[in-house]
Amino acid sequence: MARDGGRAQPAGTEGSGIAVAYPVVTPLDAPGGRRRLPVRGENERKVPNVSRAPENPAARGSASPRCSCGAIHRVPIEAIVIEEGAFDKLGAFVRARRWSNPLVVMDANTAEAAGSRVVRELASGGTRAATLCFPVRHGLLADEASVGRLDDVLGQTAADSLIAVGSGVITDITRYVAHRSGREFVSVPTAASMDGYASGVAAMEFHGMKATFPAVCPVAIFADPETVAAAPPDMTRSGVGDLLGKATARVDWLLAHALWGEGYCAEVEARVVGAVVETASRVDEILDRSPQAVPLLLSGLVESGVAMAMVGNSRPASGCEHHASHFWDLLAAQGHRPHGPHGLQVGYATRFAMRLQRFALDGSVAKLTTPRPVPDGAGAGAPGSWFAGHGAEVRAVMDAKRRFASDHESAWPRTAAAWRAARAQAGAAMDLFGLVTAALDAARIPAEPGFLGLDRATLETTFRVANRIRARYTVLDFLEGQNRLGEAVEAALA
């Protein structure tokens, strides 16, 4: 294995393009337990020529390689190609899988950027693809209407596979429908704007509330560097923000591990940290739309998605900064504010998440107390209209958090020494905060209220109640359990 920017690269893949071979996956935890995603394909595929590699020994029942965390990670992604000529390799991949009737899903923008070329490339190799082009340039959502439209076209065309040409929304719609219909899909990213390309979950916005649903990983990812570098600048900036948010997600994960014994994998964490460091060190090049640097950002975003696939959920890449972003999406769905780019929201929330985590771990909480009981509903400071129609979802989230606390109660630090050890373990992950702060400055993602139409009052409410959005323990839950959340939010916004 060669190393580039702190991240392992498979030997023989160095050069102008980025081609990565991964072992096929089984995931690790959900908080408090394990679940298994469907696994398709062989153990490892060499990527540049998309040829099939030897059969997975684990599939024959022989001993499987076990990670140092105790889990067997299987990533069901057979090819990741980010290089010139990627669309040629996509055509070869489709033919090798004997797909005869793929459905290419795109929107008006991504059809121009890459979709039409993908369809032509498939046709030149003898594969006639059906197409669904959402006829919009702005405002497409991964919602009931979009899913219904794709379901309808899938039924009309009897497609045997799906190819998502686009970024976050197109990919989430496609992976969600692929999961429901039992089909495989390929991702063709058109922008380095988010980290979900390799993920096995879909961020869907049903009834106006964004939530994560089971889906499938793509069987392959093919991206053309020039296409990605030519994406609108704010999409690339959004990708920078999304990836930098992994710094606070990392601290939340380690905090839950140190306090409650939640499952954790250092090798998965290292993948994400390497991607964050590389991106944070090259923000100026990335935002200058360098055809070398932007694909490296995309590679880092894909790496983050692979990490999610390895553990079977989004824990390595999503913490309280993402919960804040999802809360802002809820406000937008209810007409309280315009929809904002996901990655810019995440990057902005990361500013305040870092301050909250410093408050929690740098000595402001000197003495640990038994956590207060998890509240039942939305909590103080959240007007009911902001959760209108979602009371059942909020109650389910809080019920899950109560079960988590009950199931892991024995791990809670009971002595001052145990709290110092837990604080040191989680606090060590804050070592990236200086680098991330400088990178957010370079990306012009500010640290004061007012960005993206979010005033101080909205920010205050956000960080008091955003932990009602997801059943995942973060610093917000810790501070609320210590009866210090209000004080910490005030300090973060000062």
C-alpha positions as CSV (number, residue, x, y, z in Angstrom):
1,M,0.0,0.0,0.0
2,A,1.3,3.5,-0.9
3,R,0.3,6.5,1.2
4,D,-0.8,9.9,0.0
5,G,-1.8,12.7,2.3
6,G,-1.9,10.3,5.2
7,R,-4.3,7.9,3.7
8,A,-3.6,4.5,2.4
9,Q,-3.7,4.0,-1.4
10,P,-3.6,0.6,-3.0
11,A,-0.3,-0.1,-4.6
12,G,-0.3,0.4,-8.3
13,T,-3.0,3.1,-8.3
14,E,-0.8,6.1,-8.0
15,G,-0.9,8.5,-10.9
16,S,-3.2,11.0,-12.5
17,G,-6.4,9.2,-11.6
18,I,-7.7,7.8,-8.3
19,A,-8.7,4.2,-8.4
20,V,-9.4,2.3,-5.2
21,A,-10.1,-1.3,-4.4
22,Y,-12.0,-2.1,-1.2
23,P,-13.0,-5.3,0.5
24,V,-16.7,-6.1,0.4
25,V,-18.4,-5.2,3.8
26,T,-20.4,-6.2,6.8
27,P,-21.1,-3.5,9.1
28,L,-20.5,-2.9,12.8
29,D,-22.7,-1.1,15.1
30,A,-25.9,0.8,15.5
31,P,-25.7,2.2,19.0
32,G,-26.2,-0.8,21.2
33,G,-26.2,-3.5,18.6
34,R,-25.3,-4.8,15.2
35,R,-27.2,-5.3,12.0
36,R,-26.2,-6.7,8.6
37,L,-26.5,-5.1,5.2
38,P,-27.0,-7.2,2.0
39,V,-23.6,-8.2,0.6
40,R,-23.2,-8.6,-3.1
41,G,-20.2,-9.5,-5.2
42,E,-16.7,-10.9,-4.6
43,N,-14.2,-9.9,-2.0
44,E,-12.1,-7.4,-3.9
45,R,-12.1,-6.0,-7.4
46,K,-9.1,-4.3,-9.1
47,V,-10.6,-1.0,-10.2
48,P,-8.8,0.5,-13.3
49,N,-9.8,-2.3,-15.6
50,V,-13.0,-3.2,-13.7
51,S,-12.2,-6.9,-14.1
52,R,-13.4,-9.4,-11.6
53,A,-11.0,-10.5,-8.8
54,P,-10.9,-13.8,-7.1
55,E,-13.9,-15.0,-5.2
56,N,-14.3,-13.8,-1.6
57,P,-13.0,-16.6,0.6
58,A,-15.5,-15.6,3.3
59,A,-18.3,-16.4,1.0
60,R,-17.1,-20.1,1.0
61,G,-17.2,-20.2,4.8
62,S,-13.5,-19.9,5.4
63,A,-12.0,-17.6,8.1
64,S,-12.7,-13.9,7.5
65,P,-10.3,-11.1,8.2
66,R,-11.3,-9.4,11.4
67,C,-10.6,-5.8,12.2
68,S,-8.8,-4.7,15.3
69,C,-12.2,-3.5,16.6
70,G,-13.5,-7.0,16.5
71,A,-15.8,-6.6,13.5
72,I,-15.6,-7.9,10.0
73,H,-16.1,-4.9,7.7
74,R,-17.4,-5.7,4.2
75,V,-17.9,-2.9,1.7
76,P,-20.2,-3.9,-1.2
77,I,-18.5,-1.5,-3.6
78,E,-16.6,-3.2,-6.4
79,A,-15.1,-0.2,-8.2
80,I,-14.2,3.4,-7.4
81,V,-12.8,5.2,-10.4
82,I,-12.1,8.9,-10.3
83,E,-10.0,9.6,-13.4
84,E,-10.0,10.6,-17.1
85,G,-11.9,8.0,-19.1
86,A,-14.1,7.0,-16.2
87,F,-17.2,6.9,-18.4
88,D,-15.4,4.4,-20.7
89,K,-14.8,2.2,-17.7
90,L,-18.5,2.6,-16.7
91,G,-19.5,1.2,-20.0
92,A,-17.2,-1.7,-19.6
93,F,-18.5,-2.3,-16.1
94,V,-22.1,-2.3,-17.3
95,R,-21.3,-4.8,-20.0
96,A,-19.3,-7.0,-17.6
97,R,-22.4,-7.2,-15.3
98,R,-24.6,-8.0,-18.3
99,W,-27.1,-5.2,-17.6
100,S,-29.2,-5.0,-20.7
101,N,-31.6,-2.2,-19.6
102,P,-30.2,0.3,-17.1
103,L,-32.2,3.4,-16.1
104,V,-30.1,6.6,-16.0
105,V,-31.5,9.0,-13.4
106,M,-30.5,12.7,-13.7
107,D,-31.9,16.2,-13.6
108,A,-31.7,19.1,-16.1
109,N,-28.3,20.2,-14.8
110,T,-26.6,16.8,-14.5
111,A,-27.9,15.7,-17.8
112,E,-25.9,18.5,-19.4
113,A,-22.9,17.9,-17.1
114,A,-22.6,14.2,-17.6
115,G,-25.8,12.3,-18.1
116,S,-26.0,12.7,-21.9
117,R,-22.4,11.5,-22.2
118,V,-23.1,8.5,-20.0
119,V,-26.1,7.5,-22.2
120,R,-24.0,7.9,-25.4
121,E,-21.1,5.9,-23.9
122,L,-23.5,3.1,-23.0
123,A,-25.0,3.2,-26.5
124,S,-21.6,3.1,-28.2
125,G,-21.0,-0.2,-26.4
126,G,-24.3,-1.7,-27.3
127,T,-26.3,-0.9,-24.1
128,R,-29.4,1.0,-24.7
129,A,-30.4,2.8,-21.5
130,A,-33.7,4.2,-20.5
131,T,-33.6,7.7,-18.9
132,L,-35.4,9.7,-16.2
133,C,-34.5,13.4,-16.3
134,F,-36.2,15.4,-13.6
135,P,-36.9,18.7,-15.5
136,V,-35.8,21.1,-12.8
137,R,-32.6,23.0,-12.2
138,H,-33.2,24.0,-8.6
139,G,-35.2,22.7,-5.7
140,L,-35.4,19.0,-6.3
141,L,-36.0,17.1,-3.1
142,A,-35.5,13.5,-2.1
143,D,-39.2,13.3,-1.1
144,E,-42.3,11.3,-1.8
145,A,-43.0,12.9,-5.2
146,S,-39.5,12.2,-6.5
147,V,-39.6,8.6,-5.3
148,G,-43.0,8.1,-6.8
149,R,-41.8,9.5,-10.2
150,L,-38.8,7.1,-10.2
151,D,-41.0,4.2,-9.1
152,D,-43.4,4.9,-12.0
153,V,-40.6,5.1,-14.7
154,L,-39.0,2.0,-13.2
155,G,-42.2,0.1,-13.7
156,Q,-42.7,1.4,-17.2
157,T,-39.2,0.6,-18.4
158,A,-38.7,-2.7,-16.5
159,A,-35.1,-1.6,-16.0
160,D,-32.7,-4.1,-14.5
161,S,-30.4,-1.6,-12.8
162,L,-30.0,2.1,-12.0
163,I,-27.3,4.7,-12.7
164,A,-27.5,7.9,-10.7
165,V,-25.9,10.8,-12.4
166,G,-25.8,13.8,-10.0
167,S,-24.9,14.7,-6.5
168,G,-26.8,14.4,-3.2
169,V,-30.5,14.4,-4.0
170,I,-30.3,12.3,-7.2
171,T,-28.1,9.8,-5.5
172,D,-30.3,9.5,-2.4
173,I,-33.5,9.1,-4.5
174,T,-31.8,6.4,-6.6
175,R,-30.3,4.4,-3.8
176,Y,-33.5,4.5,-1.8
177,V,-35.5,3.2,-4.8
178,A,-32.8,0.7,-5.6
179,H,-33.0,-0.7,-2.1
180,R,-36.8,-0.9,-2.2
181,S,-36.9,-2.6,-5.6
182,G,-34.0,-5.0,-5.1
183,R,-31.9,-3.5,-7.9
184,E,-28.2,-2.6,-8.0
185,F,-27.1,0.9,-8.9
186,V,-24.0,2.8,-9.9
187,S,-23.2,6.3,-8.8
188,V,-21.8,8.9,-11.3
189,P,-20.9,12.0,-9.2
190,T,-21.1,15.3,-10.9
191,A,-19.8,17.5,-8.0
192,A,-17.6,17.1,-5.0
193,S,-20.5,18.4,-2.9
194,M,-21.3,15.8,-0.3
195,D,-20.1,12.5,1.3
196,G,-23.0,10.2,0.5
197,Y,-21.9,8.7,-2.8
198,A,-20.6,5.5,-1.2
199,S,-23.1,5.4,1.7
200,G,-25.6,2.6,2.3
201,V,-28.2,5.0,3.8
202,A,-30.3,7.6,2.2
203,A,-31.2,11.1,3.6
204,M,-34.9,11.4,2.6
205,E,-37.2,14.3,3.3
206,F,-40.7,12.7,3.9
207,H,-43.5,14.9,5.2
208,G,-41.0,17.8,5.4
209,M,-38.7,16.1,7.9
210,K,-35.3,14.8,6.8
211,A,-34.4,11.4,8.2
212,T,-32.0,8.6,7.3
213,F,-33.5,5.5,5.8
214,P,-32.0,2.1,4.9
215,A,-30.8,1.9,1.4
216,V,-27.9,0.3,-0.5
217,C,-24.3,1.2,-1.4
218,P,-23.6,1.6,-5.1
219,V,-21.9,-1.4,-6.6
220,A,-19.5,1.1,-8.3
221,I,-18.6,4.8,-8.5
222,F,-17.3,6.4,-11.7
223,A,-16.4,10.1,-11.8
224,D,-14.7,12.2,-14.4
225,P,-12.3,14.8,-12.8
226,E,-13.1,17.6,-15.4
227,T,-16.8,17.2,-14.8
228,V,-16.4,17.4,-11.0
229,A,-14.0,20.4,-11.2
230,A,-16.4,22.2,-13.5
231,A,-19.3,22.0,-11.0
232,P,-20.6,25.4,-9.6
233,P,-18.2,26.8,-7.0
234,D,-20.7,26.7,-4.2
235,M,-21.2,23.0,-4.7
236,T,-17.5,22.4,-4.2
237,R,-17.5,24.8,-1.2
238,S,-20.4,22.7,0.2
239,G,-18.3,19.6,-0.2
240,V,-15.5,21.2,1.8
241,G,-17.9,22.1,4.6
242,D,-19.4,18.6,4.7
243,L,-16.0,17.0,5.0
244,L,-14.7,19.4,7.6
245,G,-17.8,18.5,9.7
246,K,-16.3,15.1,10.3
247,A,-14.0,16.7,12.8
248,T,-16.8,17.2,15.3
249,A,-18.6,14.0,14.3
250,R,-15.3,12.3,15.3
251,V,-15.4,13.9,18.8
252,D,-19.1,12.9,19.3
253,W,-18.3,9.3,18.4
254,L,-15.4,9.1,20.8
255,L,-17.5,10.8,23.5
256,A,-20.2,8.2,23.2
257,H,-17.6,5.5,23.2
258,A,-15.7,6.9,26.2
259,L,-18.9,7.5,28.3
260,W,-21.2,4.7,27.3
261,G,-19.1,2.1,25.6
262,E,-20.7,2.6,22.2
263,G,-18.9,0.6,19.5
264,Y,-16.0,2.3,17.9
265,C,-13.4,1.5,15.2
266,A,-10.0,3.3,15.1
267,E,-9.3,2.1,11.6
268,V,-12.5,3.5,10.3
269,E,-11.9,6.7,12.1
270,A,-8.4,7.0,10.6
271,R,-9.8,6.8,7.1
272,V,-12.0,9.8,7.7
273,V,-9.4,11.8,9.6
274,G,-6.9,11.4,6.7
275,A,-9.5,12.7,4.3
276,V,-10.3,15.7,6.6
277,V,-6.6,16.6,6.9
278,E,-5.9,16.4,3.2
279,T,-8.9,18.6,2.3
280,A,-8.3,21.1,5.1
281,S,-4.7,21.5,3.9
282,R,-5.7,22.2,0.3
283,V,-8.8,24.4,0.5
284,D,-7.4,27.2,-1.6
285,E,-6.5,24.9,-4.4
286,I,-9.9,23.2,-4.2
287,L,-11.8,26.5,-4.3
288,D,-9.6,27.6,-7.3
289,R,-11.2,24.6,-9.0
290,S,-7.9,22.9,-9.6
291,P,-8.5,19.8,-11.8
292,Q,-6.1,17.9,-9.5
293,A,-7.4,19.1,-6.1
294,V,-11.1,18.9,-6.6
295,P,-11.0,15.2,-7.4
296,L,-9.0,14.7,-4.2
297,L,-11.8,16.4,-2.3
298,L,-14.2,14.0,-4.0
299,S,-12.0,11.1,-3.1
300,G,-12.1,12.2,0.5
301,L,-15.9,12.5,0.4
302,V,-16.1,9.0,-1.0
303,E,-13.7,7.7,1.7
304,S,-16.1,9.1,4.3
305,G,-19.0,7.2,2.6
306,V,-16.9,4.0,2.6
307,A,-16.4,4.5,6.4
308,M,-20.1,4.7,6.8
309,A,-20.6,1.5,4.8
310,M,-17.9,-0.2,6.9
311,V,-19.8,0.3,10.2
312,G,-23.3,0.1,8.7
313,N,-24.5,3.6,9.7
314,S,-23.4,7.3,9.5
315,R,-21.7,7.5,12.9
316,P,-18.2,8.1,11.5
317,A,-19.3,11.1,9.5
318,S,-22.3,12.6,11.3
319,G,-22.7,14.1,14.7
320,C,-24.4,17.2,16.2
321,E,-23.3,19.3,13.3
322,H,-25.4,17.2,11.0
323,H,-28.3,17.2,13.4
324,A,-28.3,21.0,13.3
325,S,-28.3,21.0,9.5
326,H,-31.3,18.6,9.5
327,F,-33.1,20.9,12.0
328,W,-32.5,23.8,9.6
329,D,-33.9,21.6,6.7
330,L,-37.0,21.1,8.8
331,L,-37.4,24.8,9.3
332,A,-37.0,25.3,5.6
333,A,-39.7,22.7,4.8
334,Q,-42.1,24.6,7.1
335,G,-41.3,27.9,5.4
336,H,-39.4,29.5,8.2
337,R,-36.2,29.9,6.0
338,P,-35.0,29.1,2.5
339,H,-33.4,25.7,1.9
340,G,-29.6,25.9,2.2
341,P,-26.8,23.8,0.7
342,H,-26.2,20.8,3.0
343,G,-22.5,21.1,3.2
344,L,-22.5,24.8,3.9
345,Q,-25.0,24.2,6.7
346,V,-22.8,21.4,8.1
347,G,-19.7,23.6,7.9
348,Y,-21.4,26.4,9.6
349,A,-22.8,24.2,12.4
350,T,-19.3,22.8,12.8
351,R,-18.1,26.2,14.0
352,F,-20.5,26.0,17.0
353,A,-20.1,22.3,17.5
354,M,-16.4,22.8,18.1
355,R,-17.1,25.4,20.7
356,L,-19.7,23.2,22.5
357,Q,-17.2,20.3,22.5
358,R,-14.5,22.5,23.9
359,F,-16.9,23.6,26.7
360,A,-17.7,19.9,27.5
361,L,-14.2,18.6,27.4
362,D,-11.7,21.4,28.2
363,G,-12.6,21.7,31.8
364,S,-15.9,23.6,32.1
365,V,-17.6,20.4,33.2
366,A,-15.1,19.6,35.9
367,K,-17.3,17.2,37.8
368,L,-19.4,14.5,36.2
369,T,-22.8,13.8,37.6
370,T,-25.4,11.1,36.9
371,P,-27.1,12.2,33.7
372,R,-30.5,13.8,34.0
373,P,-33.4,11.6,32.6
374,V,-33.8,11.9,28.9
375,P,-36.8,14.2,28.3
376,D,-40.0,13.1,26.6
377,G,-40.5,15.6,23.9
378,A,-39.2,18.7,22.1
379,G,-37.8,20.4,25.1
380,A,-37.8,24.0,26.3
381,G,-37.3,26.7,23.7
382,A,-38.7,24.8,20.8
383,P,-42.0,26.3,19.6
384,G,-44.4,23.4,18.9
385,S,-44.9,24.6,15.4
386,W,-41.3,23.7,14.6
387,F,-42.0,20.1,15.2
388,A,-45.6,20.2,14.1
389,G,-46.7,17.0,12.6
390,H,-43.5,15.2,13.8
391,G,-44.4,14.6,17.4
392,A,-44.3,10.8,16.9
393,E,-40.8,10.9,15.3
394,V,-39.5,13.1,18.1
395,R,-40.9,10.8,20.8
396,A,-39.4,7.8,19.0
397,V,-36.0,9.5,19.0
398,M,-36.1,10.2,22.7
399,D,-37.4,6.7,23.5
400,A,-34.4,5.3,21.6
401,K,-32.0,7.5,23.6
402,R,-33.6,6.3,26.8
403,R,-33.1,2.7,25.8
404,F,-29.5,3.5,24.8
405,A,-28.8,5.0,28.2
406,S,-30.4,2.1,30.0
407,D,-28.6,-0.5,28.0
408,H,-25.2,1.1,28.5
409,E,-25.6,2.4,32.1
410,S,-22.9,0.2,33.5
411,A,-20.3,1.9,31.3
412,W,-20.9,5.4,32.7
413,P,-17.8,6.8,34.5
414,R,-18.5,6.6,38.3
415,T,-15.3,8.3,39.6
416,A,-13.4,11.5,39.0
417,A,-10.5,9.5,37.6
418,A,-12.8,7.7,35.2
419,W,-14.2,11.0,34.0
420,R,-10.7,12.4,33.5
421,A,-9.8,9.4,31.4
422,A,-13.0,9.6,29.3
423,R,-12.5,13.4,28.8
424,A,-8.9,12.8,27.7
425,Q,-9.9,10.1,25.3
426,A,-12.6,12.1,23.6
427,G,-10.8,15.4,24.0
428,A,-7.7,14.1,22.1
429,A,-9.9,14.2,18.9
430,M,-10.1,17.9,19.2
431,D,-6.5,18.1,17.8
432,L,-7.9,18.9,14.4
433,F,-9.9,21.9,15.4
434,G,-7.1,24.5,14.7
435,L,-6.7,23.1,11.1
436,V,-10.4,22.9,10.6
437,T,-11.0,26.4,11.8
438,A,-8.4,27.8,9.3
439,A,-10.0,25.7,6.5
440,L,-13.5,27.0,7.3
441,D,-12.0,30.5,7.2
442,A,-10.5,29.8,3.8
443,A,-13.9,28.4,2.6
444,R,-15.6,31.6,3.7
445,I,-17.9,29.8,6.1
446,P,-18.2,32.3,9.0
447,A,-18.3,31.9,12.7
448,E,-20.9,34.5,13.5
449,P,-24.8,34.5,13.4
450,G,-26.4,35.6,10.2
451,F,-25.0,33.1,7.6
452,L,-27.6,31.3,5.5
453,G,-30.3,33.4,7.0
454,L,-29.8,31.9,10.5
455,D,-29.9,34.6,13.2
456,R,-28.8,34.3,16.8
457,A,-32.2,33.3,18.1
458,T,-32.5,30.4,15.6
459,L,-29.0,29.2,16.3
460,E,-29.7,29.2,20.1
461,T,-32.9,27.1,19.6
462,T,-31.1,24.9,17.1
463,F,-28.4,23.7,19.6
464,R,-30.9,23.3,22.4
465,V,-33.2,21.0,20.5
466,A,-31.4,19.5,17.5
467,N,-30.6,16.3,19.5
468,R,-34.4,15.5,19.0
469,I,-33.7,14.9,15.3
470,R,-31.7,11.7,15.5
471,A,-31.4,8.8,17.9
472,R,-27.6,9.3,18.3
473,Y,-25.7,10.4,21.4
474,T,-23.7,13.7,20.8
475,V,-22.2,16.5,22.9
476,L,-25.7,18.0,23.0
477,D,-27.1,15.0,24.9
478,F,-24.1,15.1,27.2
479,L,-24.5,18.7,28.1
480,E,-28.2,18.4,28.5
481,G,-27.7,15.4,30.8
482,Q,-25.3,17.5,32.9
483,N,-27.8,20.4,33.0
484,R,-25.2,22.6,31.2
485,L,-26.6,22.8,27.7
486,G,-28.1,26.3,28.0
487,E,-24.9,27.7,29.5
488,A,-22.8,26.0,26.8
489,V,-24.9,27.4,24.0
490,E,-24.7,30.9,25.4
491,A,-20.9,30.5,25.5
492,A,-20.8,29.1,21.9
493,L,-22.8,32.1,20.6
494,A,-20.9,34.8,22.6
